[in-house]
Amino acid sequence: MLKTINVCIVGCGRISTLNSLGYLDHPDAKIYAVCDLDEEKAMEKAKEWGAEKIYSDYYEVLNDPNIDAVELLVPHHLHCSMTVKACEAGKHVSVQKPMALTIEEADQMVEAARKNKVKLKVYENFVSYPPYVKAKELIDAGEIGDPISIRIKLNAGKQDTGWEVTKDTWSWRMNEEICGGGPLVFDDGYHKFSLARYLMGDIEKVSAWIDRTDVIPGEFYEDAPAMIMWKYKNSKKYGIMDVTYSKDLHINTDYYACDERVEVTGSKGVLWITRCTAKMLQIPTLIVYRDGKTINYEDLRDDWADSFIDSTKNFIEAIKNDTEPLLNGEEGREVLKFALAAIESSKRKQEINIDQLFTPIKN
Ligand SMILES: NC(=O)c1ccc[n+]([C@@H]2O[C@H](COP(=O)([O-])OP(=O)(O)OC[C@H]3O[C@@H](n4cnc5c(N)ncnc54)[C@H](O)[C@@H]3O)[C@@H](O)[C@H]2O)c1
């Protein structure tokens, strides 16, 4: 009989609320341990999730032979070192997006997972959001003909609705050495760069303007408005991401005050997907237009939490069946290249060919 996969959740902050969901009641895995520098937080979460062990020192987690996998939910500057150490200790790793601050860090992570023969999943959950998964299925099946363009709208507003996000959770994102880039284009944007690749393929070049808006001067800023354009490899397919922060926009949400609207145009149809993080548009989350008809997909699971549950299940399946997780280290690295190239384009004020900026990964 298969042994239960014992997981340690490392970092019991804001997002752990959703990352825990897929483990609770899972027949093959359980939250065996929790770890946070803040022992009080760790104790509270251990109680909530029924974890047996509580740690405040990550090195003790790595020395616990009962732990099979770690779920890393910590600030970005820790992703690389914690991942590499976990791989060396023989633990499977699910690490939050963005996987790392630099490509050199991503390389170390990929190498550590390969060398130690453990699974490495970059936990970018948008590619597990059921309406996006269905959209990909339809695009791949030719429902809208050949896809030609994608438009991704990222709309952030005032965090006066949804869940509570503390100052501690926001503040490390204001430090580029910890966050790796700005809170919208680099941090949250990683989801959208990932989605653009997931739905339509590899990216050849990118051109971007990324501006900056102070929210609370000296304390909090957004890397927006931003316009990012790209061309897909070996094709006449293009994409654009439009990132807006609307300071007085009240967003209907259970989570962050941030919403998404996506449009994919093909040679014979168009597809719209909306409402991943929030609920601005009260319409079906997936709509397809073709042959003069509008098809509404009404019965898809479409809460943002569903994408977390499915992403966690994917990690468990990968460990259980010895398969590659969705967005393994190599794929996560491709998304990181795209994100970093967009930022570089804005800084240099020029178009960036991604493979010229970053060397391909060694095989
Ligand atoms: N998938 C998503 O949609 C999504 C959404 C939000 C955040 N995230 C990602 O999740 C991660 C955590 O973000 P958050 O918003 O929950 O942050 P947070 O600040 O709320 O939580 C981070 C936690 O990590 C703990 N921590 C820091 N250093 C540690 C260490 N050395 N050992 C153990 N614990 C340590 C902190 O005490 C804190 O409790 C980030 O990588 C972030 O980008 C992903």
The ligand as a Gaussian input file, in Angstrom:
#p B3LYP/6-31G(d) Opt

LIG

0 1
 N       -0.140000      31.576000      -5.811000
 C       -0.594000      32.758000      -5.470000
 O       -1.555000      33.213000      -6.032000
 C        0.106000      33.534000      -4.402000
 C       -0.563000      34.568000      -3.733000
 C        0.122000      35.217000      -2.696000
 C        1.409000      34.877000      -2.372000
 N        2.043000      33.885000      -3.082000
 C        3.452000      33.525000      -2.802000
 O        3.500000      32.835000      -1.552000
 C        4.691000      33.170000      -0.858000
 C        4.334000      33.725000       0.499000
 O        3.531000      34.885000       0.336000
 P        2.551000      35.408000       1.472000
 O        1.743000      36.473000       0.851000
 O        1.854000      34.281000       2.140000
 O        3.616000      36.079000       2.465000
 P        3.508000      36.333000       4.030000
 O        4.490000      37.396000       4.330000
 O        2.089000      36.526000       4.444000
 O        3.997000      34.950000       4.658000
 C        5.332000      34.513000       4.624000
 C        5.593000      33.694000       5.868000
 O        6.893000      33.141000       5.767000
 C        7.468000      33.167000       7.072000
 N        8.929000      33.060000       6.945000
 C        9.805000      33.990000       6.494000
 N       11.065000      33.518000       6.532000
 C       10.982000      32.253000       6.995000
 C       11.951000      31.245000       7.277000
 N       13.255000      31.453000       7.074000
 N       11.523000      30.062000       7.786000
 C       10.206000      29.846000       8.006000
 N        9.245000      30.770000       7.784000
 C        9.631000      31.957000       7.278000
 C        7.000000      34.486000       7.658000
 O        7.093000      34.502000       9.072000
 C        5.558000      34.529000       7.167000
 O        4.646000      33.938000       8.075000
 C        5.442000      34.149000      -1.787000
 O        6.328000      33.425000      -2.572000
 C        4.347000      34.731000      -2.646000
 O        4.740000      35.213000      -3.900000
 C        1.405000      33.225000      -4.068000

